[in-house]
Amino acid sequence: MRCLIIHNPASGPRSDEIFDFSRALAEAGDEVVMRFIGTGMEPWDATKDVRMFDRVVVSGGDGTISNVLDCIRDSHVPVLVFPSGTANLFFNNIGNAPEAAALAKACREGRTKCVDMGELYWKDEADETHRHGFIIIAGTGFDADIMHKAEANKADMGEVAYFLSALATLQPTVAHFTIEHDGVVEELDGIGCMAGNTAVIQNEINLFPDCRMDDGLLDIAVIQPVKTVELLPTLVAGILNPVGKGLGRPQFTIIQTKEAKITCTPSLGMEFDGELIHGSSNVFGARVLPQCLDVIVDDFAKL
Ligand SMILES: [Mg+2]
């Protein structure tokens, strides 16, 4: 078996576990290539020959995983996501057992599920169009704000930082959203608009109830202009009640679609998978890239 491991050595406190993984994986006759991304090795360089391998393992947090998967989509090489970052929401959404030895076993067995990614495109202030793939959530407003405030605390608190930072956003800006999808135009006010590919957050709560990464659809969610403090009890209730039953979600309007164009007035800033986009204008689009990843799964996976 030829296996390519792409690892971000600056990913976080679990960064060394990839070496336990490679030890558990390797057998006589194998070729295991490790590439360490960072200065001098960008995700694009590390993945150029990915089709030469039987497996590709991507090790890092959500930002690394998002960047690398954007480079290898449509290659159909079985890909194992290895959770070595501070925030590993995409790994949690797959649901594989997290131990290095269990992941090595799943990698060798190579059972896969075909899943979607999202694609975000936007114009900068000079009217130039940019694009980036995303695996979890991309959007504007509330979400970008949370991610921005969480960024400073990320190294210490990981996923919890996303929630705690909501406390710091007591008076979010209310914007007007014009959403064009499937030949209709919807006008909504809200504090944010997110496009979700998959949306399970901590303790197995699905932020958008029917959001799945294998249905060929994105979930476009507009968050109603309630105060963030009023939104918090929902999040807290979610943490206390992992099943999520009886969890009211009146704050979201959700549109399931393959593609949407969103105009946001005023512009609220943008992010994808926790990475901030600088200098974006107030118009962006999101579309699904269906069945573009062959993700390795085990018996615990939720897919
Ligand atoms: Mg979906």
Residues whose N, C-alpha, C, O or C-beta is under 5 A from the ligand:
A	BS01	MG	G196 N197 C211 R212 M213 D214 D215 G216 L217 L218
